[in-house]
Amino acid sequence: MKTHDERIAEMTFSSVYPHYLAKVEKKGRTEAELHEVITWLTGFTEVQLRNLMEQKVTFKTFFAQASLHPNASLIKGLICGYRVEDITTPLTQQVRYLDKLVDELAKGKKMEKILRG
């Protein structure tokens, strides 16, 4: 049986993306804002994001190719019952960073607060 970390690593970014988009749009945020958050965290351009979705890359590949923002470690708090700063598997923590940013966007936080800078 696969571990929680293995399941996360094997999920494709393109399979989760529609859920991220639906979550933020339902709360009145835009796809452009979602992309701003993803770009801030990963360093990907709009074109790179689209290509990664078309290639159906796993989160493992997605984050292996990303240039994580130097302030990503400032992302703290609970997401899916886990305290983000206490997650010991780097990839799982990076995916949860993204989940947390999407969550904050959906909750109406100001962009300058989300993009810890």
LINWO-V496085 format. One record per run of one state. SS is the DSSP state (@ for helix, = for strand, . for the rest). FROM is the first residue (numbers start at 0). TO is the last residue. If there is no record, write none. Layout:
<<SS	FROM	TO> <SS	FROM	TO>>
This chain:
<<.	0	2> <@	3	9> <.	10	10> <=	11	11> <@	12	25> <.	26	29> <@	30	41> <.	42	44> <@	45	53> <.	54	56> <=	57	57> <@	58	64> <.	65	70> <@	71	73> <.	74	76> <=	77	78> <.	79	80> <=	81	82> <@	83	85> <.	86	88> <@	89	105> <.	106	109> <@	110	113> <.	114	116>>
